[in-house]
Amino acid sequence: MDRRKFLCAAGTLAAGLAGMGAAGVAAAATVKEGAAGLGGKTLDAALRARKSQREYADKPVDEPQLLELLWAAFGVNRPDGRRTAPSALNRQEISIYVARKDGMFLYDAHNRALTRKFKADLRARTGVQGYVGTAPVNLVYVADMDRVAGGTEEARLVTAGLDTGFISQNVYLYCAAAGLATVARTGIDTQALAKTMGLAPNQRIVLAQCVGHPKE
Ligand SMILES: Cc1cc2nc3c(=O)[nH]c(=O)nc-3n(C[C@H](O)[C@H](O)[C@H](O)COP(=O)(O)O)c2cc1C
């Protein structure tokens, strides 16, 4: 984002925060990241630009922007800890793992940080298609099936899919607004990836999503 757009976004944000009062202060820093990252694009413009892209430039997504994207995806947007995407019964059962060249990380929404889980580059292992490993970032959405709402296994699976879908669409819209490329993917060898990631039996891989700069 250029400086002018950033100042514009920051100004709009400051006006908004002024009306929030003291109770909004804790959430303010979280909100700031998301507002700046959207680059002043309207929801209308983002919806018009939303699409899947499978060709990525050989260029990393810098960490501040990745944290903005993750905030948009499933960040904390209210002082009570609720998030930018809904979840059935507010169970918040979806974790976002982030595979980059320098390792695999877990998104910590409450601290707006990435916690390293692995040092290895696991990007190519997050999907079965050739382009997957060329994206600088691959998100892996993992459901905690012990937490997800639902009376039957089938209901829990549907709900985990729905809750993930909201997050994935947030990523699509952030990417469309910020000029990044993305594609959601179920083409995953989930058994192999779960083993590589050392997931517990209650953790289920629902979806993956590439993110990067579009190839010119
Ligand atoms: C649940 C889901 C799974 C998908 N899985 C894959 C996939 O494994 N590989 C892939 O290249 N695209 C995948 N896609 C992307 C779709 O192919 C894409 O959304 C569709 O072709 C429409 O294109 P658009 O997103 O540009 O509108 C998936 C999309 C969704 C919603």
The ligand as an ORCA input file, in Angstrom:
! r2SCAN-3c Opt
* xyz 0 1
  C     -14.177    -26.457     -1.370
  C     -13.305    -26.099     -2.555
  C     -12.291    -26.958     -2.947
  C     -11.456    -26.617     -4.002
  N     -10.411    -27.439     -4.314
  C      -9.550    -27.083     -5.281
  C      -8.410    -27.877     -5.539
  O      -8.144    -28.893     -4.893
  N      -7.565    -27.472     -6.501
  C      -7.762    -26.333     -7.220
  O      -6.924    -26.011     -8.082
  N      -8.836    -25.551     -7.001
  C      -9.725    -25.886     -6.043
  N     -10.795    -25.076     -5.758
  C     -10.993    -23.833     -6.498
  C     -12.144    -23.981     -7.513
  O     -11.698    -24.773     -8.599
  C     -12.556    -22.597     -7.986
  O     -13.113    -21.883     -6.917
  C     -13.590    -22.704     -9.106
  O     -13.004    -23.219    -10.285
  C     -14.230    -21.364     -9.441
  O     -13.232    -20.424     -9.796
  P     -13.139    -19.024     -9.029
  O     -12.772    -19.293     -7.598
  O     -12.063    -18.258     -9.749
  O     -14.473    -18.388     -9.136
  C     -11.652    -25.400     -4.715
  C     -12.689    -24.544     -4.317
  C     -13.480    -24.878     -3.241
  C     -14.571    -23.913     -2.810
*
